[in-house]
Amino acid sequence: MQNEYLIDSFPFVSQILPPDERVTAQQAEYWSERACGIACVAMILSKIESSFLSLWDLIQEGLRDEAYCPQGWKHHGLLTLLERRGVRGRCVRGLTADDLSERLRQGKVCITSVSTYFRGGEKEHGRLIRPGGHLAMFFGVRHMEFCCHHPSSYIPWNRTDWWVAREQVERSFSGALIEVDWSSRRP
């Protein structure tokens, strides 16, 4: 078993959507809070496509596909956005941090359901923060840490190449992820 395994280097894409001539300030604010999954898809696409769609275009495409619901982005819907561009993968549930580690060691990139900023198990406003509810892109593992890009609508929580302690991942991981077969990418 290797001590450290990094799949590849990926460009970071924030989930913050800037207003422009196509996106009103109100739309930008609303979707910036909800674009973590789209940002993860954009990170993968920006690695394989010379000109990938903007966050806004990906959001619009996902909405046309009915990939978004009040609880957030449906994993199968995000996978459809990738598969349409030639990237294979699958949606998996009921996993542990060990399962995530094994997938990363197999060269899979994982869009992983975690609590925001890996705060699972902490208390906020008297309530326990539960695992899941946010998506981050994992692409590396070593003994007691996982490497990910963590998009956020809160600027200080945007983290690139973040090595997160295994215990934080264990407390925050919902057990659901989108496993991307990185070897299926287009050259």
N, C-alpha and C positions, 0 to 999 in steps of 0.2 A: 504494500500500500504506500502510495506516495505521501510525503509529508504535506505538500501544498499542491493544489491543482487549480489552475486558472484556465478557463475555456478559451477566452479570447478577450481582447480589449474592445469595449463598446463605447460609442459616444453617449454622453449623458443628455437626456431630454427632460426638462422640468415639466411639470403638469400645469404650470402657470401659463394661461392663454392670454396674450396681449390683445387689447382692442385694436382694431384697424378698420379699414374701409368696409370689410365684410362682417366684422364682429363688433357688436355694440359693447359698451362698457358693462352693461348689465349681463349680457350673454357671457362675456369673458369672466366676470366674477362668478357667475353660476357654474359654468363648466370647469373653471380652474379648481373648484372644490371637488370635482367629480372625474377628473381626467387621469388618475393614477394608472389605470389599466391601459388607456390610450397612449400615455407617455412610455410605458414599457414596450408596447407594440412599436411605437415610433423609434425607440432605441434599437430594436432588432432590425427594423426596416432600413434605418439610416446606415446600418453596417453593410447591407446587401444591395441597396438601390442607390444609384448615383443621384437621383432626384426623387425623394420620397414625399408623400403628401404631408401637408401641414397638420398640426394637431386638429385644427378646425375641420379640415377635409376628412380626417380619419373619424372624428366625432360624427360628422354628418353621414359618412358611409355606415358607421356602426348603428346610428339611429335608423337609417333606411333598412338595415338588416334586422331591426328590433333586438339588437344586442344589449340594449340598456333597459333596466327596469328600476323602480323606485329604490330597490336595495343596492343598486350599482350595476357595474358591467358584468354581463354573463360571461363566464369563462369560455363557453363554446362560441359565443359571438366574437370574442377577441381572437380566438383561434381561427375562426373563419376569415378574419381580416388578414391574418398571416398566410393561411393556406391559399387564399386567392392570389398571393404573390409568390407561390411556390415553396413555402416553408411548411414542413410537416410537423405535427405534434399531436398531443392528446391531453385531455383534461383528466385529472386524477384527484380523488378524495380519499380521506382516511389514512393519510400518511403521517409519519413521525419525522423528527429532525434527522434520524439515521437514514430514513428513506430518501429525504432530500439530499443528504450527503452522498449517498450512493448514486443518485441520478446525476449529480454534478461530476462525480468521478468518472461517470460513463460518457461525459462530454455533452450532457443536456444542459440547455439554458432553461431556467425555471422562472416563470412569472408566478410569484408566490403570494398567497393570501396571508398577511400578517397584520398585527395591530400597528397603527401609525407610530412611527419612530421607535418601534419595538418596545412599546410601553405596556405590553400585556402583563397583567397581574398587579399593576400599580393602581392606586386609587386616584380618582379625579372627581371632585365635587361629591365626595362620599360614596362614589360608585366604583366598582372594580372594572378596570378596562379588560374586556374580553379579547381573546385571540381573533384575528381576521378583521375584515372591514376595509383593508387597504391592500394595494398591490405594489410589490417591489420586484426588481429583476435580479435574480441570483445567477452568478456565473463563476463562482470560485469557492473552494473549501480548503481548510487546513485543520489541523488537529482539533482545536477548540473554537474555531471561528468560521464564519461564512462571509463571502464577499458579495456585495450587491450594490446596485444603484438604487437609491431611495428617493423617488420624486415626491414633491410636496407642494401644496399651495402656500405654505408658510416658508418663506425664503430660508430662514436658518436651518430648516429641516431637510432641505435639498442636500443629499449627500452622494458623492461620487466615489466609487471604489471603496466603499465602507466595509471594513472588516468588523463584523458584529459578533459579540461573544455568543457561543452556542447556547448558553442558558437564557439569554435574551430571546434568541430565535425560538427556543423550546416553549417559552412562556407566551410568545406572540403568534406562533404559527397555527393556523386553523386546521391544517392537514390537507388543504386544497391547493392545487397549483395547475398551471399549464406547462407541460413538459414540451420543450421545443427541441426537436432533433436538429442540432446545429450542423450536423454533417449533411443534412438535406438542403442546406442553403445553396443558392445559386453562386457560381464562381464570380 
